[in-house]
């Protein structure tokens, strides 16, 4: 079987904030350039004006979309997360995530996607954002890991199944060395608190493995980010539980995306996004 790759992208869209028509055009242009198979979108508005994911993809009728509202932004307007796929979605779900007092609602969106190389479990989320909420984000990460164990258990046996390693994408609002990311990456063995799901997790950080440079996705070179006066940070991720025993899910390419302004200096969002390619087909190893 010839090698095949899954092309993935994620972006916090920033809703319809700011110069939305120009930003919408910039996001569409980058999607056309990257030509991903699957996209994770956060801060997707829904309600008055329609669904933002549908609006972004309206010029192309080949997308399948899973969307779930997380909270009400204003009367009749909701904010949530979405998964857009070039391949059919055969199962879907969404779950609320625990949030600290005073935070907006958080959720985890799931789609099982029927790709030509097998079923692909995809999860998209958006963690709590305040700098001091690491403990809350770790709780959210544990709930994500529990859903992965439920919906995409580790594949065992001597032959590859028709289910590919799961992918988690989103704005996790934490740098790679934070406990919440260390847990997701299999680097934190601290016990769960009472009421938190038990269990371990391992996901490969595609950019950490294949990216170059700092990989900041919230950066002061972007005027929409600079106005917040926050430090440059890498807080948006594509994670995959790979490679599996048959080398599927191996990160092959990763880079920052949605990071260039249009001719008038308008960036696609206040965040930059991430693009990655992961192996979709098994590798046959030569005999020893």
PyMOL commands that set and color helices and strands:
alter all, ss='L'
color gray80, all
select helices_A, chain A and resi 20-34+52-56+134-151+179-184+206-210+223-226
alter helices_A, ss='H'
color red, helices_A
select strands_A, chain A and resi 5-12+38-47+64-74+77-85+89-97+106-115+118-126+163-171+204-205+236-240+251-257+273-279
alter strands_A, ss='S'
color yellow, strands_A
deselect
rebuild
show_as cartoon
